[in-house]
Amino acid sequence: MDHILKINELSKSFGDKSVLDNLSINIERNKSQVIIGGSGTGKSVLLKCILGLIEPDGGEIFFNQQILNKKNRADIDFHSKIGMLFQGAALFDSLNVQENITFGIKKLDSNHVNLTEIAVDKLKKVGLDSSVLCLYPSELSGGMQKRVALARAIARNPELLFFDEPTTGLDPIMADVINNLINEVIEEVGATAITITHDMESAKKIADNISMLYKGAVIWTGDAVDINSSNNPYVDQFIKGSSEGPIKINPND
Amino acid sequence: MYRYIYVIPEAIGRSVLKMCASIGRIAIFFYDFVVSLFTPPFYIKSLLNQLVRIGYNSLPVIGLTAFFTGGVLALQIYVGGSRFNAENIVASIVALGITRELGPVIAGLMLAGRVSASISAEIATMRVTEQIDALITLSTNPMKYLVVPRVLAAVISLPILVIIADIIGIMGGFVVGTKTLGFIEQSYIKNTLDIIELHDVMSGLIKAAVFGFIVAFMGCYHGYNSTGGAQGVGRSTTLAVVSASILILASNYILTSLVFTN
């Protein structure tokens, strides 16, 4: 099996609190991998460790068979091969839509050719037209901001796309629109996608594979179609959204 | 009762450790800044934008402050000097006081309020809304893109602002001296020009460059390390202004006593 990303026994603690506990997971190339789990189970920390925003305490991450760490992340130009859709879009307030979308392209292509064309093309892919090119993020609705952020994420035709809670804060219709867009852009760009979410509707819609995190470790991995028959009490409780089951909510967590 | 003996030493120890940790973090941030300053890419467009924001946009507030400071200095020196029949020293003291001391310090403090707060709030907001993380994922070093242009712009801008503040401050003293205190215009100008030496102006400009660095660096440092949402943004802004102001006054004393007393 061809894995674009391999994570071996990753660990991370903040003070006494262990967030990632020897977590291991392999991500198949050209598949959409969704990682589900409740709040505080380590989903975001895992993503930040992969992206190099947080240094893990232990374990290894391999991208295309090359180890990813603080030293060689720049050497292998990791960030130019990925795209990231942040939970709150994280568009740059001081830049307009076109500048936001092409921000990373300027870094790759010193000739700055056809930036407007690229921006228009990416906007089209996320269902927007050129009329928003000169608008600033504060002039866009939440759903439009997510779309522009998605356009920015795919602007460099990345090998690996990350989606952090892509439907959080959106109404159900807009959430479904974003889910459809994610499916479309993954297919069109031909990228591998890693999504972290606790929205089961979204997970079922965009996932080829689903893994569930609990207390900083992967407790179940399988095909998205098998999640309803996982026979895992943790997964069953999570997808049903029930307060009864093995997952206990600690008010101090 | 016995355990209360340890309360005060514990509190002092915690504060000392906290202070040492802060100094360490600032030293690491400074090291990263220096490395980023001398390694490409260089964001020239961003530097020019910041020169306009920090330098040009600060002109009105610095100019007004300098004018009134020069004016009030003339009034106070006149009142003080008249006690020793030394009213004629007004022009000389205003010129020296503005160029050596008040020009750079007032400009630095005004910039701390205006620019340090703005830089800190902007970068802190970028931190809490994950815009800084987004920069990293887009292959951009936030230190080079956000911090270096702002600090450089402040270091370049403040000496220029201080030259303008010196001129306007002396003009403020001149207006009050000639219109309110009855000095003759020609003699006021002659006294001013006779007393000022290049060294006086240069000492003020060197101080201004140091103050510019402090203002922008503190704004960037507190903004960059902001945590805790909107409350964190507010806290980092306050810390930036307070720490920049204190460091300006402290470094002013150190620079004056070590370098500019002769």
Contacts between the chains, C-beta under 8 A, distances in Angstrom:
chain1	res1	chain2	res2	distance
A	48	B	133	7.7
A	51	B	133	7.5
A	51	B	136	7.3
A	51	B	137	5.9
A	52	B	136	7.0
A	53	B	133	5.3
A	53	B	136	6.3
A	77	B	139	7.5
A	79	B	136	6.8
A	79	B	137	5.7
A	79	B	138	6.9
A	79	B	139	4.3
A	80	B	139	5.2
A	82	B	137	6.6
A	83	B	137	7.8
A	84	B	134	7.0
A	84	B	137	4.3
A	86	B	130	4.8
A	86	B	133	7.0
A	86	B	134	6.0
A	87	B	130	7.3
A	88	B	129	5.8
A	88	B	130	6.2
A	90	B	129	6.0
A	90	B	130	4.1
A	90	B	131	5.1
A	90	B	133	6.8
A	90	B	134	4.1
A	91	B	131	7.6
A	91	B	134	7.9
A	92	B	126	7.9
A	92	B	131	5.8
A	92	B	134	7.3
A	92	B	135	8.0
A	93	B	125	7.5
A	93	B	126	7.7
A	93	B	131	7.3
A	103	B	138	5.4
A	103	B	140	7.6
A	104	B	138	3.9
A	104	B	139	6.3
A	104	B	140	7.8
A	107	B	138	6.7
A	107	B	139	4.8
A	107	B	140	6.4
A	108	B	139	7.6
A	152	B	138	7.8
A	162	B	137	8.0
